[in-house]
Amino acid sequence: MAAQNSAGIQTLLDAEREAQKIVQKAREYRTKRVKDAKSEAQKEIEDYRQQKETEFKSFESQQTSGNKKAEEDAEKATEKQLEEIKSIGQKTGPKVVDDLLKAVVTVNPEVPTRTEQPTA
């Protein structure tokens, strides 16, 4: 009977060792799957980031092209106005200078007329 108990205990010990091996393999597999899942998730995140970055660049270029056209139009209008101001300055510049000099140099002393007597 002792031999039978000993054989039963040995069978249980062998079964326990097999169970531990199976559990260890399951843990290793789970750890590997977690690592794989992390790397897959990181790859998906990077792909998504690249996609959104491309969309943003496209959107930005569309929006900036409209601004560039507005800037060019404003630049043209400014240049046109500057040319008009320069041409008016060239036409009327000498007359304005003469009028200013005449106003500064010509003195017309006049005695003011008093309507009231100063009170002391």
Protein Blocks (a to p, Z undefined) as FASTA:
>chain_A
ZZmmmmmmmmmmmmmmmmmmmmmmmmmmmmmmmmmmmmmmmmmmmmmmmmmmmmmmmmmm
mmmmmmmmmmmmmmmmmmmmmmmmmmmmmmmmmmmmmmmmmmmmpccddddddfbdcdZZ
